[in-house]
Amino acid sequence: MSAPMRPRSAAPQGPAALGASATPRTSRLLTVGVIGAGRVGAVLGAALAAAGHRVVAVSGSSGASRARLALLLPEVPRRPVTAVAHAAADLLLIAVPDDRLAGVVTDLAERGALHPGQVVAHTSGAHGLAVLGPAVAAGARPLALHPAMTFTGTPDDLARLDGISYGVTAPAELRPLAARLVADLGGVPEWVIESDRPLYHAALAHGANHLVTLVNEAADRLRDAGVSRPEKVLAPLLRAALENALRLGDDALTGPVSRGDAGTVQRHLARLAATAPESVPAYLALARRTADRAIAAGRLRPVDAQSLLGVLADSGREVAA
């Protein structure tokens, strides 16, 4: 079932309602099309509908996409990509994988599916406005709007949108509209300049995606150690570590690396090499970076780190060999 609509006052629709300059006014509802019914597109489409905007068409042909739309936007018709672009009188939201984005935008422009005054927004964290160049050439207005959140593509995601940040890159004249859209989605804008989009996205991927890998690696090694329910062991520990890291920064560091316990780390590496050698390179890389941060933060004295750094260097040479 789609999210409930909050009643809003009627407002003119279409580009003509944007005024002579075609600059969107931030006080009215928008007619929206969504290209890509993946986890992000379907959820943001439902959130925009819940804010009162008119989501009039959406694309998505896979079985998973159809299932998501049945849950989140059951009354919105599925249409081909070009038809969605034509129907999106005010805002076209493109939520496709990063590597497909340029091709989709170029194809829409070449087919004449975009029009002057239309806002064309994408949800990629890695891209800024440059990828929307063909849309701008067609007279559309570009917007990069990336939600800093992981999505499941289910109605549960709608509750998680409240208070999250959006990495926004926008021309100056579109900033009021971008801020309004983010507010309608329950979020907070973080203004990211074009050249910093890759760094912004790398930071999020490093933190969120690699965290999933790290947690699952830890769970696997606990299973190897005979722990039948590793999630029960890890949950309170990891929650506390995450909360402390967000609150205290490097002062939250604990454990053998931050203490310079070379012998403990050496035993870790020896057992990992025997049990799960595929985990050794990641352990080494993270231990080295943890040592660097602990030294820089004054948590570990360089003199106390010498034996530890020696162990990490020796193990690194063994892995490389």
C-alpha positions in Angstrom: 0.0 0.0 0.0 1.3 3.5 -0.8 2.1 6.0 1.9 -0.9 8.1 2.8 -1.2 11.5 1.1 -1.3 14.6 3.3 -3.9 17.1 2.0 -2.5 20.2 0.4 -4.0 23.1 -1.3 -4.5 22.9 -5.1 -1.7 24.4 -7.2 -1.2 24.9 -10.9 0.7 22.1 -12.7 3.2 22.0 -15.6 5.9 24.2 -16.8 3.6 27.2 -17.4 3.0 27.4 -13.7 6.8 27.9 -13.0 6.6 31.5 -14.2 8.4 33.4 -17.0 11.9 32.4 -15.9 10.9 28.7 -15.5 12.4 28.8 -12.0 10.3 26.5 -9.8 8.5 28.1 -7.0 9.0 26.3 -3.7 5.5 26.8 -2.5 3.6 24.4 -4.7 3.3 20.8 -5.5 5.1 19.2 -8.4 4.2 16.7 -11.1 6.8 14.0 -10.8 8.0 11.0 -12.8 10.4 8.4 -11.5 12.8 6.4 -13.8 14.0 3.3 -12.0 11.9 1.4 -9.5 14.9 0.1 -7.6 15.1 0.3 -3.9 15.9 4.0 -3.9 13.6 5.2 -6.7 10.5 3.4 -5.4 10.9 4.6 -1.9 11.6 8.2 -2.8 8.7 8.2 -5.2 6.4 7.0 -2.4 7.9 9.6 0.0 7.2 12.4 -2.5 3.7 11.1 -3.0 3.2 11.1 0.8 4.3 14.8 0.8 1.5 15.6 -1.6 3.4 15.7 -4.9 1.7 14.1 -7.9 3.8 11.0 -8.9 2.2 10.3 -12.3 4.4 7.7 -13.9 7.3 5.3 -13.0 9.5 2.9 -15.0 10.5 -0.5 -13.9 10.1 -3.8 -15.7 11.8 -6.5 -13.5 9.8 -8.7 -11.2 11.5 -7.1 -8.2 10.6 -3.6 -9.5 6.9 -4.6 -10.0 6.8 -6.0 -6.5 8.2 -2.9 -5.0 5.7 -0.7 -6.9 2.8 -2.9 -5.8 3.8 -2.1 -2.2 4.9 1.5 -2.5 3.2 3.1 -5.5 0.3 0.8 -6.4 -1.8 3.5 -8.1 1.0 5.0 -10.2 1.1 3.6 -13.8 4.2 1.9 -15.1 5.4 3.4 -18.3 8.4 3.2 -20.7 11.3 5.4 -19.8 10.5 8.0 -22.4 6.9 8.2 -21.5 7.8 8.8 -17.8 10.0 11.7 -18.9 7.3 13.2 -21.0 4.8 12.9 -18.1 7.1 14.4 -15.5 6.0 18.0 -16.2 8.0 19.5 -13.3 10.4 16.9 -11.8 12.0 13.8 -13.4 13.8 11.7 -10.8 16.3 9.3 -12.2 17.3 6.5 -9.8 19.4 4.1 -11.8 22.8 2.6 -11.0 25.8 5.0 -11.3 27.2 3.4 -14.4 23.9 3.6 -16.3 23.1 7.2 -15.5 24.9 8.9 -18.3 23.4 6.6 -20.9 19.9 7.1 -19.6 20.2 10.9 -19.6 21.8 11.0 -23.1 19.2 8.7 -24.5 16.3 10.8 -23.1 17.9 13.9 -24.5 18.4 12.4 -27.9 14.8 11.2 -28.0 13.4 14.6 -27.2 11.9 13.4 -24.0 13.1 16.3 -21.9 11.7 19.8 -22.1 12.8 23.4 -21.0 12.0 24.2 -17.4 11.7 20.6 -16.3 14.0 19.7 -13.3 15.9 16.5 -14.0 17.3 15.1 -10.7 19.3 12.0 -10.1 20.0 10.1 -6.9 23.6 9.0 -7.5 26.1 9.9 -4.8 29.0 9.5 -7.1 27.8 12.0 -9.8 27.1 15.7 -9.6 25.7 17.9 -12.3 28.1 17.1 -15.2 26.4 13.8 -16.0 23.2 15.8 -16.6 24.8 17.9 -19.4 22.6 16.5 -22.2 19.5 17.4 -20.1 20.8 20.9 -19.6 21.4 21.2 -23.3 17.7 20.3 -23.8 16.7 23.2 -21.5 16.2 21.1 -18.4 17.5 22.2 -15.0 19.9 19.8 -13.2 19.9 18.5 -9.6 21.9 15.9 -7.8 20.0 14.6 -4.8 21.6 11.7 -3.0 20.0 10.2 0.2 22.7 9.1 2.7 20.8 6.0 3.7 20.8 2.3 2.9 17.5 1.1 1.4 15.6 -2.2 1.4 12.9 -1.1 -1.1 10.1 -1.8 1.4 7.6 0.5 3.2 9.9 0.2 6.3 12.3 2.6 4.5 9.8 5.4 4.7 10.2 5.7 8.4 14.0 5.7 8.1 13.9 8.8 5.9 13.1 11.1 8.8 16.1 13.2 9.7 18.6 11.7 7.2 21.0 13.8 5.2 20.9 14.4 1.4 24.1 15.2 -0.5 22.8 18.0 -2.8 24.5 19.6 -5.7 22.5 22.3 -7.4 22.8 25.5 -9.4 22.2 28.6 -7.2 18.7 29.2 -8.7 17.6 25.7 -7.8 18.8 25.6 -4.2 15.4 26.8 -2.8 13.6 24.0 -4.7 16.2 21.4 -3.6 15.9 22.5 0.0 12.1 22.2 -0.3 12.3 18.7 -1.8 14.6 17.5 0.9 12.4 19.0 3.6 9.4 17.3 2.0 11.3 14.0 2.2 11.9 14.7 5.9 15.6 15.2 5.4 18.4 17.8 5.8 20.5 19.0 2.9 24.3 18.8 2.8 25.5 21.1 0.0 28.3 19.3 -1.9 30.2 21.1 -4.6 30.6 19.3 -8.0 34.3 18.4 -7.6 33.7 16.9 -4.1 31.0 14.4 -5.2 33.5 11.5 -5.6 35.0 12.2 -2.2 31.6 12.5 -0.6 30.5 9.2 -2.1 33.7 7.4 -1.3 33.3 8.4 2.4 29.8 7.0 2.5 30.7 3.8 0.7 33.8 3.3 2.9 31.8 3.8 6.0 28.5 2.0 5.2 29.4 -0.7 2.6 32.7 -1.7 4.2 31.0 -1.8 7.5 28.7 -4.5 6.3 31.7 -6.5 5.0 33.5 -6.0 8.3 30.6 -7.1 10.4 30.0 -10.2 8.3 33.8 -11.0 8.5 33.6 -10.8 12.2 30.5 -13.0 12.3 32.2 -15.6 10.1 35.3 -15.7 12.3 33.1 -16.1 15.4 31.4 -19.1 13.7 34.9 -20.5 13.0 35.5 -20.1 16.8 32.4 -22.2 17.6 30.0 -19.3 18.4 26.6 -20.4 17.2 24.9 -17.0 17.3 27.6 -14.4 16.4 25.0 -11.7 15.9 24.0 -12.0 19.6 27.7 -11.5 20.6 28.4 -8.7 18.1 25.2 -6.6 18.4 25.8 -4.8 21.8 29.5 -4.5 21.1 29.2 -3.0 17.7 26.4 -0.7 18.6 28.5 0.7 21.5 31.5 1.0 19.3 29.6 2.9 16.6 27.9 5.2 19.0 31.3 5.9 20.7 33.0 6.5 17.4 30.4 9.0 16.3 30.4 10.8 19.6 34.1 10.6 20.5 36.0 10.2 17.3 39.4 8.6 17.7 39.1 8.7 21.5 36.7 5.8 21.1 39.6 3.5 20.0 40.1 0.5 22.2 41.7 -2.9 21.8 45.2 -4.4 21.2 46.2 -2.1 18.4 45.4 1.1 20.3 47.4 -0.3 23.3 50.4 -1.5 21.2 49.9 -5.1 22.1 52.1 -6.6 19.5 52.0 -10.2 20.9 48.2 -10.3 20.8 48.1 -9.0 17.2 50.7 -11.5 16.2 48.6 -14.3 17.6 45.5 -12.9 15.8 47.4 -13.0 12.5 48.8 -16.4 12.9 45.4 -17.9 13.7 43.7 -16.0 10.9 46.3 -17.2 8.5 45.6 -20.8 9.5 41.8 -20.5 9.6 40.7 -17.8 7.1 43.7 -16.5 5.2 41.4 -14.4 3.0 40.8 -12.3 6.1 44.5 -11.5 6.7 44.9 -8.6 4.2 41.9 -6.7 5.5 42.9 -7.2 9.1 46.4 -5.9 8.3 45.2 -2.9 6.4 42.7 -1.9 9.1 45.3 -2.6 11.9 47.8 -0.4 10.2 45.3 2.5 9.7 44.1 2.1 13.3 47.7 2.3 14.5 48.2 5.5 12.5 45.1 7.1 13.9 45.9 6.0 17.4 49.4 7.6 17.2 48.1 10.8 15.6 45.4 11.1 18.3 47.9 10.6 21.1 46.3 7.3 22.1 49.4 5.3 21.3 53.0 6.6 21.8 55.3 6.0 18.9 57.8 4.2 21.1 55.1 1.8 22.3 54.0 1.2 18.7 57.4 0.1 17.3 56.9 -3.7 18.1 53.3 -3.6 16.8 54.3 -1.9 13.5 57.1 -4.4 13.1 54.6 -7.3 13.4 52.3 -5.7 10.9 55.2 -5.0 8.5 56.5 -8.6 8.8 53.0 -10.1 8.2 52.5 -7.8 5.3 55.6 -9.0 3.6 54.6 -12.6 4.2 51.2 -11.9 2.6 52.8 -10.2 -0.4 55.2 -13.1 -0.8 
